[in-house]
Amino acid sequence: VTGSDWGWWRDRRPPAARLHLDTAAAGRSSRAILAATAAHAEREAETGGYVAAAEAEPVLAAGRAALGDLLGVPAAGVTFTRSGEGSLSALLDIWPLPEDAAIAVAPSEWGPNLDAFAARNLRVTRLPAQGDGTVDLAALERMLATAPPDLVHLVQVTSHRGLVQPVAAAAGLCRAAGVPLWVDAAQALGHVDTACGADAIYATSRKWLTGPRGVGLLGVTEPWWDRLTVSAPQLYRSGQPADASPLRLLAITEANVAAWVGLCAAVGEYLETGPSLIWARLAEVGRQTREALADLPGWAVADPPNAPSAIVAVRAANGQDVTATRARLLAEHGIVTTACTVLRAPLDMTEPLLRISPHVDVTPDDLTRLRQALLALA
Ligand SMILES: Cc1ncc(COP(=O)(O)O)c(C=O)c1O
């Protein structure tokens, strides 16, 4: 497979009704992923939901093991959740955090995460960053030595522009200092290498893995398992094997098991294609998209062309209304994008950005169509 030969990936999906450049919101599932999800729902009707779930356990176990490999966490430390945000909420519930805990974040932190930290009365401190927004690792090392926070939290791939944090290097520094690192891999899983050595890492199914909506996942490394406080109803706990990891207890209440099955199918397709091939292609997609939009009158590309992410942001250089532009791209040109308001990353963003996030199948013609559409709207 070469950079220009991903038509098969598109052919595996239902035909696109619009030009979909919005993977960072939700990717397009393949027919096989949709069929696996639907087949489980049908099986529930045929045999009973709990019998169907028990029958699906080998598929779910294989999916958790594969996700564990991708996240750098043992299979027993992986659990399904309802979303990325649901994973973070669960982590905040179960982690042994001290009173008045301090959590250090980068300026590119995802806005809703900041809200979640505030809601738990965590003290948010800032990690020093370089000019491009990546964490300053030397400054992190000094901070860990002199004024360590209780926790470091990093968003591996930023949602609003093409920024990727050096999470593996940060994990090494945090581990050496005995400070836990949590990684938000919502935009990273299926996009870049996420096996980074974080103590806890979480993601969502629907974006770069192109799995179903309404399902996420959380992984925690084994040294933490005995220290987590998972509260689950006794009624459900009593049915669990004695050696079940506490993470599994997070998933014993009601859930959309068909979506779990669909996520496992998405992971299977991803592994079959080859993660490193996809990572390289998505880096290329980001570069091609930035190049296609370079020098576009009225718009300025936010990151350097070779930023290693397929998330591309453009600034409205003439004060255009980004939300209106997004709406007109959709209504008048059939192009799906996202308008990012500053709430998405309030410590990093100073103005709204138009986000373009193609998947591996984007073609030069697609990018020309986007450029022409933006020119037509000017
Ligand atoms: C960086 C980041 N973190 C977390 C989330 C939340 O994930 P979910 O929508 O699955 O709750 C998102 C979703 O866009 C995200 O981009």
Ligand as a Chemical Component Dictionary entry (heavy atoms), coordinates in Angstrom:
data_LIG
# 
_chem_comp.id                   LIG 
_chem_comp.type                 NON-POLYMER 
_chem_comp.pdbx_formal_charge   0 
_chem_comp.three_letter_code    LIG 
# 
loop_
_chem_comp_atom.comp_id 
_chem_comp_atom.atom_id 
_chem_comp_atom.alt_atom_id 
_chem_comp_atom.type_symbol 
_chem_comp_atom.charge 
_chem_comp_atom.model_Cartn_x 
_chem_comp_atom.model_Cartn_y 
_chem_comp_atom.model_Cartn_z 
_chem_comp_atom.pdbx_ordinal 
LIG C1 C1 C 0 -8.509  15.323 23.265 1  
LIG C2 C2 C 0 -9.871  14.782 23.608 2  
LIG N1 N1 N 0 -10.082 14.272 24.821 3  
LIG C3 C3 C 0 -11.257 13.746 25.175 4  
LIG C4 C4 C 0 -12.318 13.743 24.302 5  
LIG C5 C5 C 0 -13.630 13.198 24.775 6  
LIG O1 O1 O 0 -13.915 11.968 24.218 7  
LIG P1 P1 P 0 -15.455 11.518 24.150 8  
LIG O2 O2 O 0 -16.142 12.484 23.231 9  
LIG O3 O3 O 0 -15.409 10.117 23.654 10 
LIG O4 O4 O 0 -15.983 11.608 25.549 11 
LIG C6 C6 C 0 -12.148 14.260 23.020 12 
LIG C7 C7 C 0 -13.277 14.267 22.073 13 
LIG O5 O5 O 0 -13.311 14.980 21.117 14 
LIG C8 C8 C 0 -10.888 14.799 22.674 15 
LIG O6 O6 O 0 -10.687 15.331 21.451 16 
# 
loop_
_chem_comp_bond.comp_id 
_chem_comp_bond.atom_id_1 
_chem_comp_bond.atom_id_2 
_chem_comp_bond.value_order 
_chem_comp_bond.pdbx_ordinal 
LIG C1 C2 SING 1  
LIG C2 N1 SING 2  
LIG C2 C8 DOUB 3  
LIG N1 C3 DOUB 4  
LIG C3 C4 SING 5  
LIG C4 C5 SING 6  
LIG C4 C6 DOUB 7  
LIG C5 O1 SING 8  
LIG O1 P1 SING 9  
LIG P1 O2 DOUB 10 
LIG P1 O3 SING 11 
LIG P1 O4 SING 12 
LIG C6 C7 SING 13 
LIG C6 C8 SING 14 
LIG C7 O5 DOUB 15 
LIG C8 O6 SING 16 
# 
